[in-house]
Amino acid sequence: MSFIPKILAFAGSTRTGSFNKNLVRVAAEGARIEGAAVMILDLRDLPLPLFDEDLETKEGLPANAIKLKDLLKAHHGLLISSPEYNSSVTGVLKNAIDWASRPSKGEEPLAAYANKVAGLMSASPGALGGLRGLVHLRAILGNIRVLVIPEQVAVSSAHQAFDANGSLKDAKQHASVEKLGARVAQVAAKLNAP
């Protein structure tokens, strides 16, 4: 790959030891193997207030929302591992998406998301592996101009799926998550190569 795509990888969880943080690291490795430059972000490092348009009007975008937007704009693709909370996405993930969608002066609408490529995955102790939440996340991202690739991975029984190093115990499953990361890198490279 002559063009090196930049991929931002993060989980929709801030929990220490999050299954979804483990999962997104596996996908990130797949993107790296494919030749991408990958940055792993922990949303805990960019705490944000709940989205409030009155707060935005009064104080402007929070500093961490600006940092998140800048990170998103600097990358060609996204790897997102989203836990499922009550059959949907987590509050922290939706809040981050909402803040980063807000326009700055002189900026095109949805500048942080337009023309990005995303790969989605989830891990959950439940039998569906977080699949219901991915349906919502796919719809949200698609509506804000992100190209979400069709492939996705949902890991069920996540409390038993990972070893002590955070790798998936099932080699086939591990390979499919790495393949998802590689696919995002491939599509991002094709769409952004000069």
Secondary structure as the mmCIF struct_conf table of DSSP 4:
data_model
#
loop_
_struct_conf.conf_type_id
_struct_conf.id
_struct_conf.beg_label_comp_id
_struct_conf.beg_label_asym_id
_struct_conf.beg_label_seq_id
_struct_conf.end_label_comp_id
_struct_conf.end_label_asym_id
_struct_conf.end_label_seq_id
BEND BEND1 PHE A 3 PHE A 3
STRN STRN1 LYS A 6 ALA A 11
BEND BEND2 GLY A 12 GLY A 12
TURN_TY1_P TURN_TY1_P1 THR A 16 GLY A 17
HELX_RH_AL_P HELX_RH_AL_P1 PHE A 19 ILE A 33
TURN_TY1_P TURN_TY1_P2 GLU A 34 GLY A 35
STRN STRN2 ALA A 37 LEU A 41
HELX_RH_3T_P HELX_RH_3T_P1 LEU A 43 ASP A 45
BEND BEND3 LEU A 46 LEU A 46
HELX_LH_PP_P HELX_LH_PP_P1 PRO A 49 PHE A 51
HELX_RH_AL_P HELX_RH_AL_P2 GLU A 53 GLU A 59
BEND BEND4 LEU A 61 LEU A 61
HELX_RH_AL_P HELX_RH_AL_P3 ALA A 63 LYS A 73
TURN_TY1_P TURN_TY1_P3 ALA A 74 ALA A 74
BEND BEND5 HIS A 76 HIS A 76
STRN STRN3 GLY A 77 SER A 81
STRN STRN4 TYR A 85 TYR A 85
TURN_TY1_P TURN_TY1_P4 ASN A 86 SER A 87
STRN STRN5 SER A 88 SER A 88
HELX_RH_AL_P HELX_RH_AL_P4 GLY A 91 ALA A 100
TURN_TY1_P TURN_TY1_P5 SER A 101 SER A 101
BEND BEND6 ARG A 102 ARG A 102
HELX_LH_PP_P HELX_LH_PP_P2 PRO A 103 SER A 104
TURN_TY1_P TURN_TY1_P6 LYS A 105 GLY A 106
HELX_LH_PP_P HELX_LH_PP_P3 GLU A 107 GLU A 108
TURN_TY1_P TURN_TY1_P7 PRO A 109 ASN A 115
STRN STRN6 VAL A 117 ALA A 123
BEND BEND7 PRO A 125 GLY A 126
TURN_TY1_P TURN_TY1_P8 ALA A 127 GLY A 130
HELX_RH_AL_P HELX_RH_AL_P5 LEU A 131 ASN A 143
TURN_TY1_P TURN_TY1_P9 ILE A 144 ARG A 145
STRN STRN7 LEU A 147 VAL A 155
BEND BEND8 SER A 156 SER A 157
HELX_RH_AL_P HELX_RH_AL_P6 ALA A 158 ALA A 161
STRN STRN8 PHE A 162 PHE A 162
TURN_TY1_P TURN_TY1_P10 ALA A 164 ASN A 165
BEND BEND9 GLY A 166 GLY A 166
STRN STRN9 LEU A 168 LEU A 168
BEND BEND10 LYS A 169 ASP A 170
HELX_RH_AL_P HELX_RH_AL_P7 ALA A 171 ASN A 192
#
